[in-house]
């Protein structure tokens, strides 16, 4: 798409720059013109490299901060996982202890109920 409002602003400046360039080209000798263009090229190159370096440093800083954030997230996830595992293992131990206690209670209640039986009933349970 063509943005005509930008063209209307830039076109007069482009025409003025072309007019000045043609006048300078006819007035100045080739060596001075070449030296002037070389100075402009070097200036723009240095300015571009300085801007690129500044952006590179800024991007590296952001990337390093993100890497630190990712490392902190990973550490937090590992801490959470280890705590969950400890809780799980602790709960498993409690469950096993409860199961053992329940089995012992069940055995005791069976022993008590068998002690209350008569010898004839005990013989009947054996078959």
C-alpha positions in Angstrom: 0.0 0.0 0.0 1.2 3.5 -0.7 0.8 6.1 2.0 0.3 9.3 0.1 0.5 11.5 3.1 4.2 10.5 3.7 4.9 11.0 0.0 3.5 14.5 0.1 5.9 15.3 3.0 9.0 13.6 1.6 8.7 14.4 -2.1 9.6 18.1 -1.8 12.7 17.2 0.4 13.8 14.6 -2.2 13.5 17.2 -5.0 15.4 19.8 -3.0 18.2 17.2 -2.2 18.5 16.3 -5.8 18.8 19.9 -6.9 21.5 20.6 -4.3 23.3 17.4 -5.3 23.3 18.4 -9.0 24.6 21.9 -8.2 27.4 20.6 -5.9 28.4 18.0 -8.5 28.8 20.7 -11.2 30.6 23.2 -8.9 33.1 21.0 -6.9 35.9 19.0 -8.4 35.6 15.2 -8.3 38.3 14.7 -5.6 36.5 17.0 -3.1 33.2 15.4 -3.9 34.6 12.0 -3.4 36.2 13.0 -0.1 32.9 14.5 1.1 30.9 11.4 0.2 33.5 9.3 1.9 33.2 11.3 5.1 29.4 11.0 5.0 29.6 7.3 4.4 32.0 6.8 7.3 29.9 8.9 9.6 26.7 7.0 8.8 28.5 3.7 9.1 29.9 4.5 12.6 26.5 5.8 13.7 24.8 2.6 12.5 27.3 0.4 14.3 27.0 2.4 17.5 23.2 2.0 17.3 23.5 -1.7 16.5 25.9 -2.2 19.5 23.6 -0.4 21.9 20.6 -2.5 20.7 22.8 -5.7 21.0 23.7 -4.9 24.6 20.1 -4.1 25.4 18.9 -7.4 23.9 21.6 -9.4 25.7 20.6 -7.8 29.0 17.0 -8.8 28.4 18.0 -12.3 27.4 20.2 -12.7 30.5 17.4 -11.5 32.7 15.0 -13.9 31.0 17.6 -16.7 31.4 17.9 -15.9 35.1 14.1 -15.8 35.4 13.9 -19.2 33.7 16.6 -20.6 36.0 14.7 -19.3 39.0 11.5 -20.9 37.7 13.3 -24.2 37.2 14.7 -24.0 40.7 11.2 -23.3 42.1 9.7 -26.2 40.1 12.4 -28.5 41.4 11.8 -27.4 45.0 8.1 -27.8 44.6 8.5 -31.3 43.1 10.9 -32.4 45.9 8.4 -31.1 48.5 5.5 -32.9 46.8 7.6 -36.1 46.7 8.4 -35.8 50.4 4.8 -35.2 51.2 3.8 -38.1 49.1 6.4 -40.4 50.7 5.4 -39.2 54.1 1.7 -39.9 53.4 2.6 -43.3 52.1 4.4 -44.1 55.3 1.4 -42.9 57.3 -0.9 -45.0 55.1 1.3 -48.1 55.6 1.5 -47.5 59.3 -2.3 -47.1 59.5 -2.8 -50.3 57.4 -0.4 -52.2 59.6 -2.2 -50.9 62.7 -5.6 -51.8 61.2 -4.3 -55.3 60.3 -3.1 -55.8 63.9 -6.4 -54.5 65.2 -8.3 -56.9 62.9 -6.1 -59.8 64.0 -6.7 -58.9 67.6 -10.5 -58.7 67.1 -10.4 -62.1 65.3 -8.4 -63.6 68.1 -10.8 -62.2 70.6 -13.8 -63.5 68.8 -12.3 -66.9 68.3 -11.5 -67.0 72.0 -15.2 -66.5 72.8 -16.2 -69.4 70.7 -16.8 -72.8 72.1 -14.5 -75.7 71.2 -17.1 -77.1 68.9 -17.4 -73.9 67.0 -13.6 -73.7 66.7 -13.6 -77.2 65.2 -16.3 -76.2 62.7 -14.3 -73.1 61.6 -11.3 -75.3 60.8 -13.1 -77.2 58.0 
